[in-house]
Amino acid sequence: MDEDVVLRFNEFTPPAMKKLQPFRVLEEWLLDYEPAVGVLDHKIHHGASWTFERRQKLCGITERSMVVPVVWYDGLFNAYHRQAVKHLFPYRVQHEKKSWWALHRYIFTAVELEFRGQALMFVAITAGNPTHRAYPKSGDNVNTYWREYIETIQQEAPLIYKNRSLF
């Protein structure tokens, strides 16, 4: 998580949950669900409202559950399952000086390819970072980085999976 992360309850939080602090509620959720990656609502980038709208538009799903599978999510606050870490890290930092966004795209691409459907958003808590300092975030060559990441993941995959259409 970023050093200035603040967690807060939001419009999706049931009143009973608000009896505890957001970090405690999050901790309980992570222990109950044990997702490969646990993410939180983010009001700016691909948060719960955006995800619900996309699910309705693309899949016709209108229900709003407390936990939804996600593919695209912000790197502001992510919790990795201890058994998933060895498959996802270390971060690929070859493009770090150009864009931190590119670093995170590797992670959520790897999560989807290796743990399909196991990145879960807990919609009851919103993560924010009020300080929001400057950092490298160029969008140039993103598709090139993405292709490179997919090829890297494919090369590291077990032999029986290397030629799957997923890649």
Buried (B, 14 or more C-beta within 10 A) or exposed (E): EBEEBEBEBBEBBEEEBEEEEBEEBBEEBBEEBBBBBBBBBBEEEBBBBBBBEBBEEEEEEEEBEBBBBBBBBBBBBBBBBEEBEEBBEEEBEBBEEBBBBBBBBBBBBBBBBBBEEBBBBBBBBBBBBEEEEEEEEEEEEBEEBBEBBBEBBBEEBEEEBEEEEEE
